[in-house]
Amino acid sequence: MPKVSVIVPSYNLGKYLPETLESVRAQTFTDWECIVVENGSGDGSPEIVKSFCGKDSRFVPLFLPGNVGVAAARNKGLDLAKGEYILFLDADDLISGTYMAQAVSALDQNPALTVVYGKAQRFGSETTWDLPPFSMDTMLSRNCLYISCFLRRASAVPFDQEFKTGFEDWDFWLSVLERVENPVVKQLDSVCFYYRTRRSSRNKGVTDEALRDIRRRLWDKHKALYGRYFCNPLETVEYRRLESSFRKASRWSLAWKLRLLYRKLFV
């Protein structure tokens, strides 16, 4: 039985899939399985999956008849997973060669750890990375965990397939953290994850209205977790950030008015 199960949902990302799977095969830690959930691609991805599985038996193929969505595809892979630890990896992202070894060591040494993840870098169409350090305050206001963090198989929950436009990973991590009274999240010191940015990313196409609906759904679904940390909604990081922005805007507004008055009187 493998120590780690890597779950890779794949849909029409054959352009990037070989590099992603190669980053798994290059791990210094070798006791793993990689379940590649082929989600009905039409771009040659099935042949790539078959090729990797034919060369290395640790790659396990799961061919779906059609595209069921990324949340359902991850759930299908999770159902097959045999590993003690789980890593979800999208078919266009990459992991460093020592990520698995470092995460397994941390999880083995500290049974209290809920989630382990490394530092991250973007590459592709964008290179900036604005992921803030993890805290529960921040996590409840914005997602500060990428999908490719390590967790224990026993802690994993199914992805909510109702999140069809994105942010199913945020809901997933909130669900994982909600099950633990005092979740412990550890960030490794080195860069372990490389997130490919593409112009066609799902989250980029989410409208403001859809985002508001997603936030309402998250807050409603995880009331107990939000209530555990924020008895008063005005205490949230998000509200405090908004309040600070309004204060700054008010100061600038007053300064601008004084400047206009000065110009009228003396210029």
N, C-alpha and C positions, 0 to 999 in steps of 0.2 A: 504494500500500500504506500503510495507516494506521500511525502511530507507536505508538499505544496501542490495545490491545483491552480493553474493559471487558466482563466476563462476569457477567450477572445471572440466576441461577436463580430462577424464579418458580413458586410453588405456593400458590394460594388466599390471596394477599396483595394482591388487587386494591384493598383499602382504602388501602394505602400505596404501591403500585407507581407511580402517576403522580408523586408527590412525589419518589420515588427517581430515576426516569428524568429528571425535570425537573432534578434536581441534576447529572446528567451533561450534559444539553443546555446548562446554564448555564456550563459550563467556559470560562475565558478561553483555554485551549489548545484548538484546534479540530481538530487532526489525529488523530481517533480514530474507532473503530467501537465500537458497543455491541451485543453479542450477547445477546439476551434469550431465555433457554431456558425456554419455557413448558412446564411439567411436568405437563400434564394437569389444570389447574385447572378447578373447576366454579363459580367465583364471578364470572365476567365478565372475568377477567384476559386471556384471549385477545383480546377486543375492544380492551382498552387497549393491548396490544402492537401490534395492527394499526393503531390510530390513530397511535401514535408513529412507527411505521415509514412510514406514509403521508405524514406531515408532514416527516420528516427521514430521508434515505436512509442516514445513518450508523447508524441503528438497524437491526439485522439480526435477523429473527425466526427462531427454531428451535422448531417445535412438536413436542412428543413425544406419542405416543398415550396415555401414562399416566404416573403418578408413579413415577419410577425412583429417587427419593431425591436428596438435595442433592449428594452426592459424585459420583454418576453424571452428574447434570445439569451440574455444573461441568466434568466431563471431556468431555462432549459439546461444550460451548462452547469448551473449550480446543482440541479437535480442529479447530474452524473458525477459530480466531483467527489473524489475519495480522499483528498488531502486533509490534513489537520488544519492547514492554513490556506486561505483563499486570497488570490490576487486577480482582480478584474483588469484587463488591459484592452483598450480599444485598438482596432486593426490598423490605425495609422500612427500610433504613439510608440515610444521606445523606452526601454529600461536599461540602466547601467549594468555592467557585467557582475557587479558585486551586490546589487540590490537585494536579491533573494537571500544571499548568505548573511548579510547584515540584519535583515528583518527577522529571519528565522532565529538567529542568535539572540536578538533582543526579546522575542516572544518566548523562547525557551527559558531564558534566564529570569524573566519576570512574569509569572502567571497573572498578575493584576493588569497587565497591559490589555487595552481594548483594541487600539488601532496603532499601527506603526507605519510611518511614511518618511520618505526622504525629501531633501530639498529638490526644487524643480526648476527647469528652464523651458522657455518656449522656443520653438523654431518654426520656420515656414514663412507665412505671410506677415506675421508679427513676431517681434522678439521680446517685447516688454512683458513682465510678469508681475501682476499686482496682488498675488495671493498673500494675504496677511498671515501672521503667526496664528497658530490655533489657540483659541480660548472658547469656552462655551458661550460667553457673551457674544463674541463675533460670529460663531457658528449659527446662532439663532437669528442673526440679522442678515448674514450673507454666507454662502458656502465657502469655507476656507479649507476644505479637504477635496483633493481631486479624486477621481474614481479609482486610480491605481494605488490605493493604500492597502496594506496587509491587515487582515483580521482573522480571527479564529473561525473555523467552520461552524462551531457551536454558536457563535454570535451572529452569524449571517441570517438575514431575513429576505423574503422574496421582494423583488422590485415591484413597485406599484405601477401596473401597466396603464393606469389612467393618465399618467404623465406622458402624454404623447408628443408634446412640443419641446420637451427638454426639462432639465432640472430634476429628473428622476434620481440622479446621484445625490443631490442635496437631501431629498426625501429619504433615500436609502440610509445615509449616514445619520440623519436625525433618528430614524427608526432603530438603528444599531445602538446609538448612544442612549436612547430612551430606555432600553432594556436593562441598563446598568445603573445602579444607584449612584456610584461615583466613578464615572468613566475616566480612564487614564489613557492619554494619547501622547505618543513619543515621536518626535521628529529626529531622524538620523542627521549626522553632521554633514554628510556629503550629498552631492547632487545625484539622485537615483532615478529621476523620472524626467522624460523629455516629451513635452506636449506639443504636438503639431497643430499649428493654427492654419485654418483654411478659410477661404472667402465664403465657402458654402456651409460653414458650421451651423448646426441647428439652432443653437442658442442666439446666434447673431440675428436670426430672422424672427425672434419673438417680439411681438408688439407690446407697447406699454400696457394695453388692456389685458393681453394674455398674461403678462408678468404679474399684474395685480391679482388676477384670478389664481395664478399659481401660489402667490404669497398667501392669499386668503385660505386656499386649500391646505397649505402647509401649517399655518397657524391653527386652523380648525382641527386638523388631524393630530397635531402634536400639542394640544392644549396642556396636557399634564406636564410635558417637558418644559414648555415656556413658563408655566406657572411655578415650576420648581425653581427657576432662576430669576424670573421677573414677576414679582407680586403686582407691580405697577407698570403698565405699558410705557410710561414716561421714563422708566429706568433703562430701557433697551439702548444698546449701542447705536442703533439706527436712528432713534429719536434724538439722542444726544448729538449725533453728527448733524442732523437736520437743524436742530436748535442752534448749534454753533454757526452753521452756514447762514441762518437768518440774522444772527447777531452781527456777523461780519458784513453782510449785505446792508444792514441798517447803518452801520458805521460809515461804510463807503457812500451810502446815499446822503448822509448828513454832510460828509466831506465834500461831495460833489456840489451840493446846494450852496455851501459856503464859498466854494471856488467860483461858482457862477455869480454869486452876489458880489464877490471881490472884483470880478472882471467888469461887472456893470458899473461899479462905483469908481474904480481906479484905473481902468484900462481904456 
